[in-house]
């Protein structure tokens, strides 16, 4: 069901300040930016081989990313996302084995994907995302 690591989500205070590091220091290319209004976040994506880096900048004080930055002022890794070929079954398996679901029903996230998260209190401190291309369902 899980096919690979899809992306690492990294919380940043400012895309404008952070993108040059990924482009100039690391030599990665920004593949696109997107605002996800439902999550109150702006994103920028970079490919590092088969895995993407997703920079996440809050667009509101009550954004989940803003809350993360309050606890981690310099930013940092916010979540790990696993690609799955069946997000509904993946959530059911996680729930059946005791993981607490933040989202019982997947929703549309960035990059035209259906996404859902598991609560870090039930994943040993790692906010875990499942994602599946929205058009494959």
For each residue, the residues with C-beta under 8 A, 3 or more apart:
1: 84 85 86 89 90 93
2: 82 83 84 90 130
3: 82 83 84 85
4: 50 51 82 83
5: 8 51 80 81 82 83
6: 51 52 81 82 83 113 129 131
7: 45 51 52 53 54 81 131
8: 5 51 52 53 54 77 79 80 81
9: 54 56 77 78 79 80 81 127 129
10: 53 54 55 56 75 76 77 78
11: 56 58 65 68 69 72 75 76 77 78
12: 15 17 18 55 56 57 75
13: 17 18 57 69 75
14: 17 18 57
15: 12 18 19 33 42 44 55 57
16: 19
17: 12 13 14 20
18: 12 13 14 15 21 22 44 55 57 75
19: 15 16 22 23 30 44 55
20: 17 23 24 25
21: 18 24 25 26
22: 18 19 25 26 28 30 46 53 55
23: 19 20 26 27 28 29 30
24: 20 21 27
25: 20 21 22
26: 21 22 23 46
27: 23 24
28: 22 23 46 47 48 53
29: 23 46 47
30: 19 22 23 33 44 45 46
31: 45 46 47 52
32: 44 45 111
33: 15 30 42 43 44 45
34: 42 43 45 110 111
35: 41 42 43 59
36: 39 40 41 42 43 109 110
37: 40 59
38: 107 108
39: 36 63 64 65 109
40: 36 37 58 59 60 62 63 64 65 66
41: 35 36 56 57 58 59 63 64 65
42: 15 33 34 35 36 56 57 59
43: 33 34 35 36 54 55 56 57 110
44: 15 18 19 30 32 33 54 55 57
45: 7 30 31 32 33 34 52 53 54 55 110 111
46: 22 26 28 29 30 31 52 53 55
47: 28 29 31 51 52 53
48: 28 51 52 53
49:
50: 4
51: 4 5 6 7 8 47 48
52: 6 7 8 31 45 46 47 48
53: 7 8 10 22 28 45 46 47 48
54: 7 8 9 10 43 44 45 81 110
55: 10 12 15 18 19 22 43 44 45 46
56: 9 10 11 12 41 42 43 65 78
57: 12 13 14 15 18 41 42 43 44 65
58: 11 40 41 61 63 64 65 66 69
59: 35 37 40 41 42 63
60: 40 63 66
61: 58 66
62: 40 66 67
63: 39 40 41 58 59 60 66 67
64: 39 40 41 58 67 68
65: 11 39 40 41 56 57 58 68 69 78
66: 40 58 60 61 62 63 69 70
67: 62 63 64 70 71
68: 11 64 65 71 72 78
69: 11 13 58 65 66 72 73 75
70: 66 67 73
71: 67 68
72: 11 68 69 75 76
73: 69 70
74:
75: 10 11 12 13 18 69 72
76: 10 11 72
77: 8 9 10 11 80
78: 9 10 11 56 65 68 127
79: 8 9 117 126 127 128 129
80: 5 8 9 77 126 127 128 129
81: 5 6 7 8 9 54 115 128 129 130 131
82: 2 3 4 5 6 90 128 129 130 131
83: 2 3 4 5 6 131 132
84: 1 2 3 87 89 90 130 131 132
85: 1 3 132 136
86: 1 89 90 132
87: 84 90 91 106 114 115 116 130 131 132 137
88: 91 92 106
89: 1 84 86 92 93
90: 1 2 82 84 86 87 93 94 130
91: 87 88 94 95 101 103 104 106 116 130
92: 88 89 95 96
93: 1 89 90 96 97
94: 90 91 97 99 101 118 130
95: 91 92 98 99 101 104
96: 92 93
97: 93 94
98: 95 122
99: 94 95 118 119 122 123
100: 118 119 121 122
101: 91 94 95 104 116 117 118 119
102: 116 117 118 119
103: 91 106 107 115 116 117
104: 91 95 101 116
105: 116
106: 87 88 91 103 114 115 116 130 132
107: 38 103 114 115 116
108: 38 112 113 114 115 134
109: 36 39 113 114 115 129 131
110: 34 36 43 45 54 113
111: 32 34 45
112: 108 133 134 135
113: 6 108 109 110 131 132 133 134
114: 87 106 107 108 109 131 132 133 134 137
115: 81 87 103 106 107 108 109 129 130 131
116: 87 91 101 102 103 104 105 106 107 129 130
117: 79 101 102 103 127 128 129 130
118: 94 99 100 101 102 122 123 127 128 129 130
119: 99 100 101 102 122 123 127
120: 123 124 125 126 127 128
121: 100
122: 98 99 100 118 119
123: 99 118 119 120 126 127 128
124: 120
125: 120
126: 79 80 120 123
127: 9 78 79 80 117 118 119 120 123
128: 79 80 81 82 117 118 120 123
129: 6 9 79 80 81 82 109 115 116 117 118
130: 2 81 82 84 87 90 91 94 106 115 116 117 118
131: 6 7 81 82 83 84 87 109 113 114 115
132: 83 84 85 86 87 106 113 114 136 137
133: 112 113 114 136 137
134: 108 112 113 114 137
135: 112
136: 85 132 133
137: 87 114 132 133 134
